[in-house]
Amino acid sequence: MEKNSFVLYDDQFECFSLLPLEERGKLITAIFEYKQTGVTTQNLSEAAQMAYHLITRQLARDNEKYLKICAKRKAAIESRYAQEGTKEYKSTQVNTKDTDNDNDTDN
């Protein structure tokens, strides 16, 4: 399962603020390319490359953590439904005899 979003952290702002505006644009473009394809085609300065590597490593760690959580939750669901006698999700049914029908007409 692949996420379609990523997080930039407040402490990463320092990486951006130390770069000129043009390099900031290249850096954020490179980050989006990395997220979508795993590589970047941007020609980054040495300072921007350093920031790029720091940020993309964090993105990789975040994604790994996300995948582990997904796998853990999937295993929990599978074990819950693998129990004997469980054929479907048993939700709490609302008492339908006491529900409010809004049939009043206002004039």
Contacts in CASP RR format, 6 or more apart in sequence:
PFRMAT RR
TARGET T0000
AUTHOR 0000-0000-0000
METHOD contacts of the structure
MODEL  1
MEKNSFVLYDDQFECFSLLPLEERGKLITAIFEYKQTGVTTQNLSEAAQM
AYHLITRQLARDNEKYLKICAKRKAAIESRYAQEGTKEYKSTQVNTKDTD
NDNDTDN
1 67 0 8 1.000
1 70 0 8 1.000
3 63 0 8 1.000
3 66 0 8 1.000
6 31 0 8 1.000
6 35 0 8 1.000
6 59 0 8 1.000
6 62 0 8 1.000
6 63 0 8 1.000
7 62 0 8 1.000
8 31 0 8 1.000
8 55 0 8 1.000
9 58 0 8 1.000
12 51 0 8 1.000
12 54 0 8 1.000
12 55 0 8 1.000
12 58 0 8 1.000
15 27 0 8 1.000
15 50 0 8 1.000
15 51 0 8 1.000
15 54 0 8 1.000
15 55 0 8 1.000
16 24 0 8 1.000
16 27 0 8 1.000
16 28 0 8 1.000
16 51 0 8 1.000
18 47 0 8 1.000
18 51 0 8 1.000
19 27 0 8 1.000
19 45 0 8 1.000
19 47 0 8 1.000
19 48 0 8 1.000
19 51 0 8 1.000
23 44 0 8 1.000
23 45 0 8 1.000
23 47 0 8 1.000
23 48 0 8 1.000
26 42 0 8 1.000
26 43 0 8 1.000
26 44 0 8 1.000
26 48 0 8 1.000
27 42 0 8 1.000
27 44 0 8 1.000
27 48 0 8 1.000
27 51 0 8 1.000
27 52 0 8 1.000
27 55 0 8 1.000
29 40 0 8 1.000
29 42 0 8 1.000
30 40 0 8 1.000
30 42 0 8 1.000
30 44 0 8 1.000
30 48 0 8 1.000
30 52 0 8 1.000
31 40 0 8 1.000
31 52 0 8 1.000
31 55 0 8 1.000
31 56 0 8 1.000
31 59 0 8 1.000
33 39 0 8 1.000
33 40 0 8 1.000
33 41 0 8 1.000
33 42 0 8 1.000
34 40 0 8 1.000
34 52 0 8 1.000
34 56 0 8 1.000
34 59 0 8 1.000
35 59 0 8 1.000
40 52 0 8 1.000
44 52 0 8 1.000
80 86 0 8 1.000
81 89 0 8 1.000
END
